Amino acid sequence: MKTMKVGIIGCGKISGIYMENCHRFEVLELVAVADLDRKRAEEQAAAYNVPNVYTVDEMFADPEIELIINLTIPAVHAEVCIRALESGKHVYVEKPLAVTREEGQAVLETAKRKGLLVGCAPETFFGSGIQTALQLVEDGIIGKPVAATAFMMSRGHEFWHPDPEFYYASGGGPMFDMGPYYLTALVQLLGPIKSIAGMTGKAMNERMITSEKKRGQIIPVDIPTHVTGLLQFEQGAIGTLITSFDVFGGSALPPIEIYGTHGTLQVPDPNTFGGPVRYRLMGEHEWTEAPLLPGYQQNTRGIGVADMAYAVQSGRAHRASGELAYHVLEAMWAFHDSSDEQTFYAMKSTCERPAALPVNLPLYTLDK
């Protein structure tokens, strides 16, 4: 396998872990970064030993760069992805794939027309935690999965984030912020979604920023901040999902549980790569902690990029695919649409359940 030259567009907070991990995967060579704030790009390039600082146009024009990592704000995810594809480059984008379903479809259609690949975060399901849970499900430890619950219970981000306004604007909210982690993990464990019934609400119409940069500033809440509903998976299981910015006193609910005909499986926080993974079988009174599969337990964002780079060269399917990301994007909108229209939403898209990660390869080598 040859090394693929990579460029990153967007040098915000999350870019550091991508830059760090790009240097670890032997299939990736990070050669350039770009950001509208050139000073920020220069600082990240110096911090992570990246040889070139480009403008966005220079990034697209460089014929040696084969793959773009798009870490821009969600509002321009689709625009930047399409420009990358039109310039002849594969693209991997931070979640979500796009803000709207129409934009997401445009990204996938452009990739198909150009014969290029699209990948999308989150890739936390590559981690040892969810991969261990997947193996237990596949091995039938808990029997046939019949139901699942997933909870993302939060007070919101205005108390810590320096610029929290976008979380409460169109395209924000708890579902679009954190839903990709939970829905992607559920699809990995249970397969694609068939239909959704949702209800939404919000605790307040305005919020006060209490983080230091903008302390005291009032921001309008333009989107639902509590989104809940039911999912029916194509294989028959029924799930319950709550994502909320309105839980001000904290919660002790587990991130994800899968219920089967022989027992219950506790799945770790899907925003992490590690464990613990626990199960309790019918008739037992104590939880058993499963040993984690060898693999990725630390923050390994960028692993989806490496997996896609290997897929480009081998012709196999990549795991954090654009089709998976679009299925998750449609599902997130389905909760809102179902609530607004007071009806069930039948999913129009489907996707392949991502293949389990191989466990017999050295870390930072992912060529299967």
C-alpha positions as CSV (number, residue, x, y, z in Angstrom):
1,M,0.0,0.0,0.0
2,K,1.3,3.4,-0.9
3,T,1.1,6.5,1.3
4,M,-1.7,8.9,0.4
5,K,-1.1,12.6,0.6
6,V,-3.7,14.4,2.7
7,G,-4.7,18.0,3.4
8,I,-6.9,19.3,6.2
9,I,-9.3,22.3,5.8
10,G,-10.4,23.8,9.1
11,C,-7.9,24.2,11.9
12,G,-10.3,24.6,14.9
13,K,-10.3,22.8,18.2
14,I,-10.9,19.3,16.8
15,S,-8.2,19.5,14.2
16,G,-5.4,18.8,16.6
17,I,-6.3,15.1,17.2
18,Y,-6.7,14.5,13.5
19,M,-3.3,16.0,12.8
20,E,-1.7,14.0,15.6
21,N,-3.2,10.7,14.4
22,C,-2.6,11.3,10.7
23,H,1.1,11.1,11.6
24,R,0.5,7.7,13.2
25,F,-1.2,5.9,10.3
26,E,1.4,4.6,7.8
27,V,-1.1,5.0,4.9
28,L,-1.5,8.8,5.5
29,E,0.9,11.7,4.9
30,L,-0.4,15.0,6.1
31,V,1.2,17.6,3.8
32,A,-0.9,20.7,4.1
33,V,-3.5,22.6,6.3
34,A,-5.8,25.5,5.4
35,D,-8.1,27.8,7.4
36,L,-9.9,31.1,6.8
37,D,-7.8,32.3,9.7
38,R,-4.3,31.9,8.3
39,K,-2.7,32.5,11.7
40,R,-4.6,29.7,13.2
41,A,-3.5,27.4,10.3
42,E,0.1,28.5,10.8
43,E,0.0,27.7,14.5
44,Q,-1.5,24.2,14.0
45,A,1.1,23.5,11.2
46,A,3.9,24.4,13.5
47,A,2.5,22.4,16.4
48,Y,2.0,19.3,14.4
49,N,4.9,19.5,12.0
50,V,2.9,20.0,8.8
51,P,5.0,21.3,6.0
52,N,2.6,23.6,4.1
53,V,0.0,26.2,5.0
54,Y,-2.4,26.8,2.1
55,T,-5.4,28.9,1.2
56,V,-8.5,26.7,0.5
57,D,-8.1,27.3,-3.2
58,E,-4.4,26.3,-3.1
59,M,-5.5,23.1,-1.3
60,F,-7.9,22.2,-4.0
61,A,-5.4,23.0,-6.7
62,D,-2.5,20.9,-5.5
63,P,-2.4,17.8,-7.7
64,E,-0.4,15.8,-5.2
65,I,-3.1,15.9,-2.5
66,E,-5.5,13.0,-3.0
67,L,-7.7,13.2,0.1
68,I,-9.2,16.2,1.9
69,I,-10.2,16.1,5.6
70,N,-13.0,18.6,6.0
71,L,-13.1,20.0,9.5
72,T,-15.1,23.2,8.8
73,I,-18.3,24.2,10.6
74,P,-21.4,22.2,9.7
75,A,-23.0,25.0,7.8
76,V,-20.4,24.6,5.0
77,H,-19.7,20.9,5.2
78,A,-21.5,20.1,2.0
79,E,-20.1,23.1,0.1
80,V,-16.5,22.2,1.0
81,C,-17.0,18.5,0.3
82,I,-18.4,19.2,-3.1
83,R,-15.6,21.5,-4.0
84,A,-13.1,18.9,-2.9
85,L,-14.8,16.2,-5.0
86,E,-15.0,18.5,-8.0
87,S,-11.3,19.1,-7.8
88,G,-10.8,15.3,-8.0
89,K,-10.1,14.5,-4.4
90,H,-11.6,12.0,-2.0
91,V,-13.1,13.7,1.1
92,Y,-13.6,12.8,4.7
93,V,-15.8,15.2,6.7
94,E,-16.5,15.7,10.4
95,K,-20.1,14.9,11.5
96,P,-22.6,15.6,10.3
97,L,-22.3,14.9,6.6
98,A,-24.3,18.0,5.8
99,V,-27.0,20.2,7.5
100,T,-29.9,19.1,5.3
101,R,-30.8,15.9,3.5
102,E,-30.7,17.7,0.1
103,E,-27.1,18.8,0.7
104,G,-26.2,15.3,1.9
105,Q,-27.6,13.8,-1.3
106,A,-25.7,16.4,-3.4
107,V,-22.5,15.3,-1.8
108,L,-23.1,11.6,-2.5
109,E,-24.3,12.2,-6.0
110,T,-21.1,14.3,-6.8
111,A,-18.9,11.6,-5.4
112,K,-20.7,9.0,-7.5
113,R,-20.4,11.1,-10.7
114,K,-16.7,11.7,-10.1
115,G,-15.9,8.1,-9.1
116,L,-14.6,9.2,-5.7
117,L,-15.1,8.2,-2.0
118,V,-16.8,10.1,0.8
119,G,-16.3,9.3,4.4
120,C,-17.7,10.9,7.5
121,A,-17.2,10.9,11.3
122,P,-17.9,9.7,13.8
123,E,-15.5,6.8,13.7
124,T,-15.7,6.1,17.4
125,F,-17.4,2.8,16.6
126,F,-14.0,1.6,15.4
127,G,-12.9,1.7,19.0
128,S,-12.4,-1.4,21.1
129,G,-15.5,-0.7,23.2
130,I,-18.1,-0.8,20.5
131,Q,-16.2,-3.4,18.5
132,T,-16.2,-5.7,21.6
133,A,-20.0,-5.1,22.0
134,L,-20.4,-5.9,18.3
135,Q,-18.6,-9.2,18.7
136,L,-20.8,-10.1,21.7
137,V,-23.9,-9.4,19.8
138,E,-22.7,-11.4,16.8
139,D,-21.7,-14.3,19.0
140,G,-25.2,-14.4,20.4
141,I,-24.2,-13.8,24.0
142,I,-27.5,-12.0,24.8
143,G,-29.5,-14.0,22.2
144,K,-31.6,-12.2,19.6
145,P,-31.5,-8.4,20.1
146,V,-35.1,-7.2,20.6
147,A,-34.7,-3.7,22.0
148,A,-32.3,-1.0,22.8
149,T,-32.1,2.3,24.7
150,A,-29.7,5.2,24.2
151,F,-29.5,8.4,26.4
152,M,-27.5,11.6,25.8
153,M,-28.5,13.7,28.8
154,S,-26.8,17.1,29.1
155,R,-27.4,20.7,30.3
156,G,-26.1,22.1,27.0
157,H,-22.8,23.9,26.2
158,E,-23.2,27.5,27.0
159,F,-21.5,27.1,30.5
160,W,-18.2,25.9,29.0
161,H,-18.0,26.5,25.2
162,P,-16.5,29.9,24.2
163,D,-18.8,30.3,21.2
164,P,-22.0,28.2,21.9
165,E,-24.4,30.1,19.7
166,F,-24.4,27.6,16.8
167,Y,-25.6,24.8,19.2
168,Y,-29.0,26.6,19.5
169,A,-29.3,27.8,15.8
170,S,-30.8,25.9,12.9
171,G,-29.0,22.7,12.3
172,G,-27.9,22.6,16.0
173,G,-29.4,21.1,19.1
174,P,-28.7,17.8,20.9
175,M,-29.7,15.5,18.1
176,F,-27.5,17.1,15.4
177,D,-24.6,17.6,17.9
178,M,-24.5,14.2,19.6
179,G,-27.0,12.1,17.7
180,P,-24.4,11.0,15.1
181,Y,-22.5,9.1,17.8
182,Y,-25.5,7.3,19.2
183,L,-27.2,6.5,15.9
184,T,-24.0,5.4,14.2
185,A,-23.2,3.0,17.1
186,L,-26.8,1.6,17.0
187,V,-26.5,1.0,13.3
188,Q,-23.2,-0.7,13.8
189,L,-24.7,-3.0,16.5
190,L,-28.2,-3.5,15.0
191,G,-28.1,-2.6,11.4
192,P,-30.0,0.1,9.4
193,I,-33.2,1.8,10.6
194,K,-36.6,1.2,9.1
195,S,-38.9,3.9,10.7
196,I,-38.9,6.5,13.4
197,A,-41.4,8.2,15.7
198,G,-40.2,11.4,17.4
199,M,-41.3,14.1,19.8
200,T,-39.3,17.4,20.4
201,G,-39.4,20.3,22.9
202,K,-37.3,22.9,24.5
203,A,-37.0,24.1,28.1
204,M,-36.5,27.8,27.4
205,N,-36.5,30.3,24.5
206,E,-33.3,32.1,25.6
207,R,-30.1,31.0,27.3
208,M,-27.3,33.0,29.0
209,I,-23.7,32.2,28.2
210,T,-21.7,31.7,31.4
211,S,-18.4,30.7,29.8
212,E,-15.8,33.5,30.2
213,K,-15.4,34.7,26.6
214,K,-19.0,35.9,26.3
215,R,-20.3,35.7,29.9
216,G,-23.7,37.3,30.3
217,Q,-24.6,37.3,26.6
218,I,-28.2,36.2,25.9
219,I,-28.7,33.9,22.9
220,P,-32.0,32.8,21.3
221,V,-32.9,29.1,21.2
222,D,-34.2,28.5,17.7
223,I,-34.2,24.7,17.7
224,P,-35.6,21.9,20.0
225,T,-33.3,21.1,22.9
226,H,-35.0,17.9,23.9
227,V,-35.4,15.3,21.2
228,T,-36.8,11.8,21.9
229,G,-38.4,9.0,20.0
230,L,-38.6,5.4,18.9
231,L,-36.6,3.6,16.2
232,Q,-37.6,0.3,14.5
233,F,-34.6,-1.4,12.9
234,E,-34.9,-3.4,9.7
235,Q,-34.0,-6.6,11.6
236,G,-36.9,-6.0,14.0
237,A,-35.5,-4.6,17.2
238,I,-37.1,-1.4,18.6
239,G,-35.0,1.3,20.1
240,T,-35.6,4.3,22.4
241,L,-33.3,7.4,22.0
242,I,-33.2,10.6,24.1
243,T,-30.9,13.5,23.3
244,S,-31.2,16.5,25.5
245,F,-29.7,19.8,26.4
246,D,-32.4,20.2,29.1
247,V,-31.1,17.9,31.8
248,F,-29.7,20.4,34.3
249,G,-29.2,18.1,37.3
250,G,-27.3,15.3,35.6
251,S,-28.3,11.7,34.9
252,A,-27.3,8.2,35.9
253,L,-28.8,6.6,32.8
254,P,-26.4,4.3,30.7
255,P,-25.3,5.6,27.3
256,I,-26.6,2.5,25.4
257,E,-28.1,-0.8,26.4
258,I,-29.1,-3.7,24.1
259,Y,-31.7,-6.1,25.3
260,G,-31.8,-9.7,23.9
261,T,-33.7,-12.9,24.5
262,H,-30.9,-14.2,26.7
263,G,-29.6,-11.1,28.5
264,T,-28.6,-7.4,28.4
265,L,-25.5,-5.7,27.1
266,Q,-24.2,-2.4,28.3
267,V,-22.4,-0.4,25.6
268,P,-19.9,2.3,26.5
269,D,-20.3,6.0,25.7
270,P,-20.2,6.1,21.8
271,N,-18.3,9.4,21.9
272,T,-15.3,7.4,23.2
273,F,-13.2,4.6,21.9
274,G,-12.8,2.4,25.0
275,G,-14.9,0.6,27.5
276,P,-16.3,-0.7,29.7
277,V,-18.5,-3.3,28.1
278,R,-20.7,-5.3,30.5
279,Y,-23.4,-8.0,30.1
280,R,-25.8,-9.7,32.4
281,L,-27.5,-12.9,31.3
282,M,-30.9,-14.3,32.2
283,G,-30.9,-15.6,35.8
284,E,-27.7,-13.8,36.8
285,H,-27.7,-11.1,39.5
286,E,-24.3,-9.5,38.7
287,W,-22.8,-7.8,35.7
288,T,-19.8,-9.4,33.9
289,E,-17.3,-7.0,32.4
290,A,-16.1,-8.3,29.1
291,P,-12.4,-8.1,28.2
292,L,-11.9,-5.6,25.4
293,L,-10.8,-6.7,22.0
294,P,-7.2,-5.6,21.2
295,G,-7.4,-2.4,19.2
296,Y,-8.1,1.3,19.6
297,Q,-9.0,2.5,23.1
298,Q,-7.6,6.0,23.1
299,N,-8.9,9.0,21.1
300,T,-8.1,7.8,17.6
301,R,-10.1,10.3,15.5
302,G,-8.7,10.0,12.0
303,I,-8.9,6.2,11.9
304,G,-11.9,6.5,9.5
305,V,-9.6,8.5,7.2
306,A,-7.0,5.8,7.2
307,D,-9.6,3.1,6.7
308,M,-10.9,5.0,3.7
309,A,-7.4,5.5,2.3
310,Y,-6.8,1.8,2.4
311,A,-10.2,1.3,0.7
312,V,-9.3,3.7,-2.1
313,Q,-6.3,1.5,-2.9
314,S,-7.8,-2.0,-2.4
315,G,-11.3,-1.4,-3.7
316,R,-13.0,-2.8,-0.6
317,A,-15.8,-0.9,1.2
318,H,-14.8,1.7,3.8
319,R,-16.6,1.6,7.1
320,A,-17.4,5.2,8.0
321,S,-19.0,5.7,4.6
322,G,-21.0,8.5,3.1
323,E,-24.0,6.2,2.8
324,L,-23.9,5.4,6.6
325,A,-23.5,9.1,7.4
326,Y,-26.5,10.0,5.1
327,H,-28.6,7.3,6.7
328,V,-27.8,8.9,10.1
329,L,-28.5,12.4,8.8
330,E,-31.9,11.3,7.5
331,A,-32.7,9.6,10.8
332,M,-31.8,12.8,12.8
333,W,-34.2,14.8,10.6
334,A,-36.8,12.0,10.9
335,F,-37.2,12.7,14.7
336,H,-37.9,16.3,14.0
337,D,-40.2,15.6,11.0
338,S,-42.2,13.0,12.9
339,S,-42.7,15.4,15.8
340,D,-43.7,18.3,13.6
341,E,-46.1,16.2,11.5
342,Q,-47.3,13.9,14.3
343,T,-46.8,10.8,12.3
344,F,-44.3,7.9,11.8
345,Y,-41.4,8.6,9.4
346,A,-40.5,5.8,7.0
347,M,-36.8,5.9,6.2
348,K,-36.1,6.4,2.5
349,S,-32.4,5.4,2.8
350,T,-30.6,2.4,4.0
351,C,-26.9,1.4,4.3
352,E,-24.6,-1.5,4.7
353,R,-23.8,-2.4,8.3
354,P,-20.1,-1.6,8.7
355,A,-17.8,-4.7,8.7
356,A,-16.2,-5.5,12.1
357,L,-12.7,-4.3,12.5
358,P,-9.9,-6.9,12.1
359,V,-8.2,-7.6,15.4
360,N,-5.1,-9.3,14.0
361,L,-3.3,-6.2,12.7
362,P,-0.8,-4.0,14.4
363,L,-2.2,-0.7,15.7
364,Y,-2.3,2.1,13.1
365,T,-2.3,-0.5,10.3
366,L,-5.8,-1.0,8.9
367,D,-5.5,-2.6,5.5
368,K,-8.4,-5.0,5.8
